[in-house]
Amino acid sequence: MKGKRGERPAAGAPADETPAPDTAVKDEAAPGGVTTPAAAPAAASPADATISYLPERIVKETIRHKYTIPELAELADKMGRAAAQVYAIERQKSEQAAHYGAELKAANLAHGDLVERFNQKYEMRDVECRIVYDRPEPGYKAYVRTDNGESIREVPMTDAEKQRAFVFDAGDGKPQ
């Protein structure tokens, strides 16, 4: 075939090539000069003619497929297993979320306490102290830490404490 793509020689036009034995032969009687195998008889009608100069191709087409009952049953089983897996994962997530939520709350409380202590630069602690009367002078009492002996504060003694300081002995060795 000579010429541009899609051009076909007119019916009755001489063929440019001579067919070799056992090769395709142009059928001049067929419309458009359809090529047929040399050993095969010419096509009886244009509908029976095949275009042999185009290679056969296999292509895939997307079509609608209606599921059968067994296919639907298999899908239902898979769907049930998938739903069970989703629920199990959600349950584990909620359990873990509760666990991590509690841990996060505890960590936030500890952090908040440390921030407050850092910002205040001190904290109040309970320490053991002993009371020493008449220190630093008579009529006062001092609160002295037992761990290091440091005096925390000195305050005046109450009247009752001043009276207690006087112990009268009746001679029997017991205070009265």
C-alpha positions, 0 to 999 in steps of 0.5 A: 500500500502506498500513500498516506496512512488510511489511503486505500487503492481504488477498486480495480487499481493495479496492485503494486506488489506481486504475491509470493506463494503462501502469502496474503493476496489482495482481493480486488472484488472485496471493497477496499481491496481486503487482503486474504490468505492465498490458500483460502478462497475469497470471502463470499460477502463483505461481512465474512471478510476479516482484515488480516493486515491488522494484528489481533489485539487482546484488551481488557474492558470493565464490565458489571459483574453481579455477585452470585449467592456463594460470592455474597456469602464469602463476602459476608464472612470476610466482612464479619471478620473485618468488623470483628478486627475493627472492634478489637482494635478500637477496644485496645485503643480505648484501653491504651488511651485510658492507660496513657491518659492516666499516665499523662495526668500523673506526669502533668501533675508532677510537672506542675508541682515542680514548676510551682516549687521552682517559681516559688524558690522554696517549699514548706517542710515539717521538721522535728524541733525541740523547745528550749525555754529561756533561750536566747534570754529568760522569758523567751523560748526557742524552737530548735531543729533536732537534725542540725541544731539551728534555731528556727524562731524565738517567741515570748513564753506564755504566763503558764509556761513561766509558772511551770518553770518554777518547780517547788520541791516539798522535800520528797523529790516530787514536784508539787 
